[in-house]
Amino acid sequence: MKLSAVAGCALLFSTSLLAETITIATVNNGDMITMQELSSDFTAKNPDITLKWVTLEENILRQRVTTDVATRGGQYDVMTIGTYEVPIWGKQGWLTELDKLGENYDLDDLLPAIRSGLTVDNKLFAAPFYGESSMVMYRKDLMQKAGLEMPTKPSWDFIRQAAKAMTDKEAGVYGICLRGKAGWGENVALITSMSNSFGARWFDENWQPQFDSKEWQATLQYYVELLEESGPPGSSANGFNENLVLFQTGKCGIWIDATVAGAFVTNVKDSEVADKVGFALAPDNGLGKRGNWLWAWTLAVPKSSTKSDAAMKFISWATSKEYSALVAEKKGWAKVPPGTRASLYDNPEYIKAAPFAQITLESIQSADPINPTVKPVPYVGIQFVAIPEFQGIGTAVGQQFSAALTGQLTVKQALESSQRLVERAMKKARYPKK
């Protein structure tokens, strides 16, 4: 018995010495925090792999992983990146092809709209943890009190009317919450998606910036006036997480944002208005385009990682059907990461638990990143332009939009400034590319 105990201790000691530590960089949203909470399931099944977490706010995460992957710094073995980065980084040779996800992974179950954005030359360079579009979330009780009924397919005119009618500033209730925080993945994502439905575009077919157009003037004017009339104080500081808290605590009548929020606003443990939330498609302006985007938060392995096999094991676990079942068991079906697998939307238990499921699926399937705007464009992407320069110009434009919201600039000045800075950046980058 003593010999057996000694041998067992030696084995444990040997295993701990051989264990690989993989570092995972991820964003601080609810689904990723759940992944971290449930990761003991992965480590129990893979005792030779230790997980180290780096959890960051969205803008900071983007800055750090972009710097690391471009310089081949090797700080991270698994990176949380989005639909924007994956095809660009895959083409540049910065990511490792995910060709070891296992026989049971079922690649064909991934929704085509999501999978296509993560594939370069028929090679998968990232696995979707969750997929999303955008939609309208609204308080049914406040809508009824205002004597209105939310259409399944609302217009921007109706949204403005409803937001104004639902606003009660003395009671601390505001008709609309929208992203105002500057950033290409924050206010620019929302406003660019809006602009598509207003007939605007970032560039014409010759890569000439279009911020001096009447369509952009109409978009930004609407956005600023809407938040001035019916938005909460300090909207320019609010991103996804800040607006989520405002909505969950009953301070917003309408919130237009990511479909993934459906699970958060209907969760009775976190949301004071969980039983009062309705859902609708993102608004349109009668021009044939809705203001909904297409996005996935994905897990990828940078080429600089020396632990790609272990990293792929983790990614396979975190984006599998089995992980969805684990979340359902521990947190309930409504908390399962949405928007990645067709099988989830064929599951009656999920459909019953998630009143936002059908709107989410319809929003994802209707998003068209190849033809995102009313007029022709030379780029792919709905809430972003899929070129390497977009992170820089998108964030710079977002700062101009934020300044218009705070009143530091007029709408006209913000658009003029955006036009100049994007023209300079594109000239420096030598667009149009030959």
C-alpha positions in Angstrom: 0.0 0.0 0.0 2.8 2.4 0.9 4.5 1.6 -2.4 1.3 2.2 -4.3 0.8 5.6 -2.6 4.3 6.7 -3.4 3.9 5.6 -7.0 0.6 7.5 -7.2 2.2 10.7 -5.8 5.0 10.3 -8.3 2.6 9.9 -11.1 0.7 13.0 -10.1 4.0 14.9 -9.7 5.1 13.7 -13.2 1.8 14.7 -14.8 2.0 18.2 -13.3 5.5 18.7 -14.6 4.4 17.6 -18.1 1.2 19.7 -18.1 1.1 22.4 -20.9 -0.2 25.8 -19.9 -2.1 27.5 -22.7 -3.0 31.2 -22.4 -6.4 32.3 -23.5 -7.1 35.9 -24.3 -10.9 36.6 -24.2 -13.4 39.4 -23.9 -15.3 40.2 -20.7 -18.8 39.5 -21.8 -21.3 37.1 -20.2 -20.8 34.1 -22.5 -17.1 34.1 -22.2 -17.3 34.4 -18.4 -19.5 31.3 -18.4 -16.9 29.5 -20.6 -14.3 30.3 -18.0 -16.6 29.1 -15.1 -17.2 25.8 -16.9 -13.7 25.2 -18.0 -13.1 22.8 -15.1 -14.9 20.3 -17.3 -12.2 20.6 -19.9 -9.3 20.4 -17.5 -10.9 17.3 -15.9 -10.9 15.6 -19.3 -7.5 17.0 -20.2 -5.3 16.9 -17.0 -2.2 17.5 -19.1 -3.4 21.0 -20.0 -3.6 24.0 -17.7 -5.5 27.1 -18.6 -4.4 30.6 -18.0 -7.0 33.3 -18.6 -6.5 36.9 -19.8 -9.9 38.6 -19.7 -10.1 42.1 -21.1 -12.6 44.8 -22.2 -13.4 44.6 -25.9 -11.4 47.6 -27.2 -8.3 46.7 -25.1 -8.5 43.0 -26.1 -8.5 44.0 -29.8 -5.4 46.2 -29.3 -3.4 43.6 -27.5 -4.2 40.6 -29.7 -3.6 42.6 -32.8 -0.2 43.8 -31.6 0.7 40.3 -30.5 -0.3 38.5 -33.7 1.3 41.1 -36.0 4.6 41.0 -34.1 4.4 37.2 -33.5 4.8 37.9 -29.9 3.6 34.5 -28.7 1.8 35.8 -25.6 -1.4 33.9 -26.3 -2.2 30.4 -27.5 -5.9 31.0 -28.0 -7.2 34.4 -29.1 -10.8 35.6 -29.1 -11.2 37.5 -32.3 -14.0 38.5 -34.6 -15.3 38.0 -38.1 -13.4 41.1 -39.2 -10.0 39.8 -38.2 -10.2 36.1 -39.2 -10.1 36.3 -43.1 -7.5 39.1 -43.0 -5.2 37.4 -40.6 -5.8 34.1 -42.2 -4.6 35.5 -45.6 -1.6 37.1 -44.0 -0.5 33.8 -42.5 -0.9 34.9 -38.9 -3.3 32.1 -37.9 -3.1 28.3 -37.7 -5.6 26.3 -39.7 -8.0 24.5 -37.4 -7.6 21.0 -38.8 -7.5 19.0 -35.6 -10.9 19.7 -34.0 -11.7 16.0 -33.8 -13.9 13.5 -35.7 -17.0 14.3 -33.7 -16.8 18.1 -34.1 -19.4 18.2 -37.0 -18.2 21.2 -39.1 -21.2 20.8 -41.3 -23.5 21.8 -38.4 -22.0 25.3 -38.4 -24.4 27.9 -39.9 -23.2 28.7 -43.4 -23.4 32.5 -42.9 -21.1 32.2 -39.9 -18.7 29.6 -41.2 -18.1 31.3 -44.5 -16.7 34.4 -42.7 -14.1 32.2 -40.9 -12.8 30.4 -43.9 -10.0 31.3 -46.3 -9.3 29.1 -49.4 -11.6 26.4 -47.9 -9.5 26.3 -44.7 -11.1 27.1 -41.3 -9.0 29.5 -39.3 -11.3 30.1 -36.4 -14.2 28.3 -34.7 -17.3 30.4 -33.7 -18.0 30.5 -30.0 -21.1 32.5 -30.7 -22.6 34.2 -33.7 -24.8 37.2 -33.7 -26.7 39.8 -35.7 -28.5 42.8 -34.2 -32.1 43.2 -33.3 -34.6 45.4 -31.4 -35.2 44.6 -27.7 -38.0 46.5 -26.1 -40.2 46.8 -23.0 -43.6 45.4 -23.8 -45.2 47.1 -20.8 -43.8 50.5 -21.7 -44.9 50.1 -25.3 -48.4 49.2 -24.2 -48.4 52.2 -21.9 -47.5 54.4 -24.8 -50.4 53.0 -26.8 -48.1 51.5 -29.4 -47.4 48.1 -30.8 -43.9 47.1 -32.0 -44.0 45.6 -35.5 -41.9 42.6 -36.2 -40.2 44.7 -39.0 -40.1 48.2 -37.6 -38.9 51.3 -39.4 -36.5 53.9 -38.0 -39.3 56.4 -38.0 -41.4 54.2 -35.8 -38.4 53.6 -33.4 -38.0 57.4 -33.0 -41.7 57.8 -32.3 -41.8 54.9 -29.8 -38.7 56.0 -28.0 -40.1 59.5 -27.5 -43.4 58.2 -26.2 -41.7 55.8 -23.8 -39.3 58.3 -22.3 -40.0 59.5 -18.7 -36.9 61.3 -17.6 -38.3 62.2 -14.2 -38.7 58.5 -13.5 -35.3 57.7 -14.9 -36.6 55.8 -17.9 -35.2 56.6 -21.3 -36.8 55.5 -24.6 -33.7 54.4 -26.4 -30.2 53.0 -25.5 -27.6 52.8 -28.3 -23.9 52.4 -28.4 -22.1 55.8 -28.1 -18.6 54.7 -26.9 -16.0 55.4 -29.6 -14.5 52.4 -31.3 -14.8 50.6 -34.6 -16.5 47.7 -32.8 -18.6 49.9 -30.6 -20.4 53.0 -32.0 -19.1 52.5 -35.5 -20.6 49.0 -35.7 -24.0 50.3 -34.8 -23.9 53.5 -36.9 -22.5 51.8 -40.0 -25.2 49.2 -39.8 -27.8 52.0 -39.5 -26.2 53.8 -42.4 -26.6 50.9 -44.8 -30.4 51.1 -44.3 -30.2 54.9 -44.9 -28.5 54.3 -48.3 -25.0 55.3 -47.1 -21.7 53.6 -47.7 -18.1 54.0 -46.5 -16.7 54.0 -50.1 -17.9 54.1 -53.6 -16.7 51.6 -56.2 -13.4 53.5 -56.6 -12.6 53.5 -52.9 -13.5 57.2 -52.5 -14.9 58.0 -49.0 -18.5 59.0 -48.9 -19.0 60.8 -45.6 -19.9 64.0 -47.5 -23.0 62.4 -48.9 -26.6 63.3 -48.0 -27.2 59.7 -46.8 -24.4 60.0 -44.2 -25.8 63.3 -43.1 -29.2 61.8 -42.6 -27.8 58.8 -40.7 -25.7 60.7 -38.2 -28.3 63.5 -37.7 -31.0 60.9 -36.9 -28.6 59.0 -34.5 -27.6 62.2 -32.6 -31.2 63.6 -32.4 -32.6 60.3 -31.3 -30.2 60.0 -28.4 -30.6 63.7 -27.5 -34.4 63.3 -27.4 -34.8 60.0 -25.8 -31.4 58.6 -24.7 -29.8 58.5 -21.2 -27.3 61.0 -20.0 -23.7 60.2 -20.9 -24.6 58.1 -23.9 -21.2 58.7 -25.4 -19.6 56.5 -22.7 -22.0 53.6 -23.3 -21.0 50.4 -25.1 -22.6 47.0 -25.1 -22.0 46.2 -21.4 -23.1 49.6 -20.2 -26.4 49.6 -22.2 -27.0 46.0 -21.0 -27.0 47.1 -17.4 -29.2 50.1 -18.2 -31.8 47.8 -19.9 -31.7 45.1 -17.3 -32.3 47.7 -14.5 -35.4 49.1 -16.3 -33.9 52.3 -17.5 -34.3 51.7 -21.3 -37.5 51.3 -23.3 -35.7 50.2 -26.5 -32.3 48.8 -27.0 -30.9 48.0 -30.5 -27.9 45.8 -30.2 -26.4 42.3 -30.5 -28.8 39.3 -30.7 -26.7 37.6 -28.1 -28.1 40.0 -25.5 -31.4 38.2 -25.7 -30.3 35.6 -23.1 -29.1 38.3 -20.7 -32.2 40.6 -20.8 -34.5 37.6 -20.2 -32.5 36.1 -17.4 -34.6 36.4 -14.3 -31.5 36.3 -12.1 -29.9 39.4 -13.7 -32.7 41.3 -15.4 -35.4 43.2 -13.5 -37.5 43.3 -16.6 -36.9 39.7 -17.8 -40.7 38.9 -18.2 -41.4 42.2 -20.0 -39.0 42.0 -23.0 -40.1 41.7 -26.6 -38.0 41.3 -29.8 -38.1 42.6 -33.3 -35.9 42.7 -36.4 -33.5 45.7 -36.8 -35.2 48.7 -38.3 -35.2 49.7 -42.0 -35.8 52.9 -43.9 -37.8 51.5 -46.8 -34.8 51.1 -49.1 -34.5 47.3 -48.9 -31.8 47.1 -46.2 -32.2 46.5 -42.5 -29.8 47.9 -40.0 -28.6 44.5 -38.8 -25.0 43.3 -38.8 -23.3 39.9 -38.8 -20.6 39.0 -36.3 -19.1 36.0 -34.5 -16.8 36.0 -31.6 -14.4 33.2 -32.4 -11.5 31.3 -31.0 -8.3 31.0 -33.1 -4.7 29.9 -32.7 -2.0 32.4 -33.6 0.9 31.0 -35.7 3.3 32.2 -32.9 1.8 29.6 -30.4 4.1 26.6 -29.8 1.1 24.7 -28.2 -1.3 24.6 -31.1 -2.4 21.0 -30.5 -3.4 21.7 -26.9 -5.0 25.0 -28.0 -7.1 23.2 -30.7 -8.3 20.7 -28.1 -9.6 23.6 -26.0 -11.2 25.3 -29.0 -12.9 22.0 -30.0 -14.3 21.6 -26.5 -15.5 25.3 -26.2 -17.3 25.4 -29.5 -18.8 21.8 -29.6 -22.3 20.5 -29.3 -21.2 18.9 -26.0 -20.3 22.3 -24.6 -23.8 23.6 -25.5 -25.3 20.7 -23.6 -23.0 21.4 -20.6 -24.2 25.1 -20.5 -27.8 23.9 -20.8 -27.3 21.5 -17.9 -25.5 24.1 -15.7 -27.1 27.4 -16.7 -30.3 26.5 -18.7 -30.9 26.3 -22.4 -31.5 30.0 -22.8 -27.8 30.7 -21.8 -26.3 28.4 -24.5 -24.1 30.5 -26.8 -26.3 31.2 -29.8 -25.9 31.7 -33.6 -23.3 29.1 -34.5 -25.0 25.7 -35.0 -28.1 24.7 -37.0 -28.8 21.9 -34.5 -29.4 24.4 -31.7 -32.3 25.9 -33.7 -33.8 22.5 -34.4 -33.8 21.8 -30.6 -37.3 22.3 -29.2 -36.0 22.7 -25.7 -33.9 25.7 -26.8 -36.7 27.3 -28.8 -39.0 27.0 -25.8 -36.4 28.5 -23.4 -35.2 31.3 -25.8 -38.0 33.7 -27.0 -35.4 35.5 -29.0 -34.2 32.4 -31.0 -36.2 32.8 -34.2 -35.5 36.6 -34.5 -31.8 35.8 -33.9 -31.8 33.1 -36.6 -33.7 35.2 -39.1 -31.4 38.2 -38.5 -28.3 36.1 -39.0 -29.6 34.4 -42.2 -30.8 37.7 -43.7 -27.5 39.6 -43.2 -25.5 39.9 -46.4 -21.9 41.0 -46.0 -21.2 40.6 -49.7 -23.9 43.1 -50.7 -24.3 45.2 -47.5 -25.5 48.5 -48.9 -28.2 49.9 -51.2 -25.5 51.2 -53.7 -22.6 49.1 -55.0 -19.4 48.9 -52.9 -16.0 47.4 -53.4 -15.8 45.9 -50.0 -17.2 43.0 -47.9 -18.7 43.6 -44.4 -21.8 45.0 -42.9 -20.8 46.9 -39.8 -17.1 47.1 -40.9 -15.1 47.2 -44.1 -12.9 44.1 -44.4 -9.6 45.8 -45.0 -6.6 45.9 -42.7 -6.8 49.7 -42.4 -10.3 49.7 -41.0 -9.3 49.3 -37.4 -7.5 52.6 -37.5 -9.9 54.6 -39.6 -12.9 53.0 -38.0 -11.8 54.1 -34.5 -10.9 57.6 -35.7 -14.3 58.0 -37.3 -15.9 56.6 -34.2 -14.3 59.5 -32.2 -15.8 62.0 -34.6 -19.3 60.4 -34.2 -18.8 60.5 -30.4 -17.9 64.1 -30.5 -21.0 64.9 -32.5 -23.1 63.1 -29.8 -21.5 65.2 -27.0 -21.9 68.4 -28.9 -18.2 69.0 -29.3 -18.8 68.9 -33.0 -21.8 69.5 -35.2 -23.0 66.5 -37.3 -21.7 68.4 -40.4 -18.3 69.0 -38.8 -18.0 65.4 -37.6 -18.7 64.1 -41.2 -16.3 66.6 -42.8 -13.6 65.6 -40.4 -14.3 61.9 -41.1 -14.1 62.5 -44.8 -10.7 64.2 -44.5 -9.1 61.6 -42.2 -10.3 58.6 -44.2 -9.2 60.3 -47.5 -5.7 60.7 -46.0 -5.6 57.2 -44.7 -6.7 55.6 -48.0 -4.3 57.8 -50.0 -1.4 56.7 -47.7 -2.5 53.1 -48.0 -2.5 53.6 -51.8 -6.1 52.7 -52.6 -7.5 51.7 -55.0 -5.2 48.7 -54.9 -3.9 47.7 -58.4 
